Amino acid sequence: MSGIVVVDQRGDWPVDIPGIEVATAWDYLTQDSFTRLRGARVYNLCRSFGYQTTGYYVSLLAGARAHKALPDITTVQDLKLAESPSVLNDEIEELIQRSLARLGSSEYVLNVYFGDSPYIRHERLARALFNLFPAPLIQAKFVWRGDAWRVDTLNAVALGEVPAAHLEFVYQTARDYFTRRRGPRRRRDSTRYDLAILVNEDEKEPPSNPRALKSFERAAEDLGFSVDFLDKSDYGHVAEYDALFIRETTAVNHHTYRFSRRAAREGLVVVDDPESILRCANKVYLAQLMERHRIPQPKTMLVHRANLGDVVRELGFPLVLKQPDSQFSKGVIKIETEADLKRETREFLERSDLIVAQRYEPTEYDWRVGVLEGQPLYACRYFMAPEHWQVVKRDKNGAKREGSHETLDVKDVPRQVLNVAVQAARAIGQGLYGVDLKQFGKVVKVIEVNDNPNVDFGIEDLVLKDQLYRRIVEYFVKRLDEQTRARQ
């Protein structure tokens, strides 16, 4: 993918950066060579992004040409919205207060250049602003409102508006940004697509362990991808890729959802897609979805303050209480007495107006069936932790004990287990899902559907081995090839 800096006049950008072409806005908009160019990265440094100006059209037509623009037209529009400052205040309130603490004035203007600031104390705030509104040059004005700093205005700024004292910093930051990650590495001639894999090295229970991530990377490169591993600070780089694979635990009020949403908006093939994150993240939604599709699940109630008295009569003891956004056995509690029920529902209902209660139906193990594009991919049996009713047992200090596991060939899994798993996954979407189920003879019930299932080296890959990683990456290839054919 080539890089193009677009400016109003060539003299606006006097910096020579290997691999980066400088073009005027008029040339980019009118010359056939740019219209026909495939897979370009466009850095729009025009003097104005006003509606229907040349700068506006550079970002607008970059999208039409399937070029990756910074800023893209959506960011250009977002920066014009009156509510942008209030959105910023909600997203990064604490960071704003910390970064601007102890300033003597009542106003402060912060310039952000390619996600960086000339002042070390504001580096994190600059990165956060860029992550929310990815544009090369941003200016934010903050005002002191009696007890706290607030964002007053936020705008994309023209290169000509950058203070002369900052220009050398802008040029160096641009060099670093343009050459980041990919620049030092020679890409093979066979590379067709760029894949970003979002990870969190500090996550204690990631969905893929390091050896699995290495296997994904190897499979992707074998299938013609250039692969980069991103972390949450790389939000501004998402648009530079063709596909995004999220291998960090997802949540709705979280940067993983924002990554997914932006990737989908930019036209990337993304797993997990934002709709799947929204649907799988909430047990209330899943309970209603399974009921609507008549997919079997343990007897379930949506509990609220008005029907607490009906829970025991409907479900009996013991029962299982679930926080809607619970994960990894956290926020899932076995209830055995009226006192426990009153105490735990009171606590859960302080965080959510609706919670889930289910009849307790014990089994020796839970099934997990991995489903990709509506077809079973792998299957495991996760046994209950010793002397516990769940697969994972956690103590008060956060330490955990897990039960054993067994990975099976899909063809050896009972047909009813596969059928119910596929029905549940298809009710969510066509991506990659992990469906947890309980089996009682010929009766199979869905416990939950995960949008971000574990694919760990030494567990889920024990049967398919390298083929497991290859088949998941082939899904990206298939979707990207379909996109390419549609644009031709």
Buried (B, 14 or more C-beta within 10 A) or exposed (E): BEBBBBBBEEEBBEBEBEEBBBBBBBBBBEEEEBEEBEBBBBBBBBBBBEEEBBBBBBBBBBBEBBBBBBBBBBBBBBBBEEEBBEBBBEBBBEBBEEBBEEEEEEEBEBBBBBBBBBEEEBBBBBBBBBBBBBBBBBBBBBBBEEEEBBBBEBBBBBBEEBEEEBBEBBBBBBBEBBBBBBBEEEEEEEBBBBBBBBBBEEEEEBBBBEEBBEBBBBBBBEBBBBBBBBEBBBBBBBBBBBBBBBBBBBBBEBBBBBBBBBBBBBBBBBBBBBBBBBBBBBBBBBBBBBEEEEBBBBBBBBBEEEEBEEBBEBBEBBBBBBBBBBBBBEBBBBBEEEEBBEEBBEEBBEEBEBBBBBBBBEBEBBBBBBBBBEBBBBBBBBBBBEEBBBBBBBEEEEEBEBBEBEBBEBEEBBEBBBEBBBBBBBBBBBBBBBBBBBBEEEEBBBBBBBBBBBBBBEBBBBBBEEBBBBBBBBBBBEBBEEBBEEEE
